Amino acid sequence: MPLQYMMLLWMLEILIVSQVFLRVYRFQTVLDIFSYQLDNGTQAFKEAGFPLQTLSNYGALIEVAIEKGIVKPDDLSLLQSWRENPESFGV
């Protein structure tokens, strides 16, 4: 399975689990390990009235990947466009 599909499935799983927790438990703040900083997710937490705190995020991941030479600066625009509209990269 291509990496982009695995990432999309993982994101969907995280969103579903997060939504279940938000509905079942009455949280004051949601702490997450990682955020892809997707506009829909950020907006959903804001509308639900839950501050979202993360240990790391997509922007920091890409920054470190560029510093370490894992990602080339030329790929930055592609990675940014995925973050802005991940649905366009799906099936």
PESULPE-V978778 format. One line per field, one symbol per residue. ss: DSSP state (a for helix, b for strand, c for the rest). phi: phi as a letter, one per 30 degrees, with the letter a starting at -180 (. if undefined). Layout:
ss = ???
phi = ???
This chain:
ss = ccaaaaaaaaaaaaaaaaaaaaaaccccbbbbbbbcccaaaaaaaaaaccbbbbbbbaaaaaaaaaacccccaaaaaaaaaaaacaaaacc
phi = .dedddddddddddddddddddddccddbccbdbbdhdedddddddddicdccbdaaeddededddedidcdeddeddddddddadddcdd
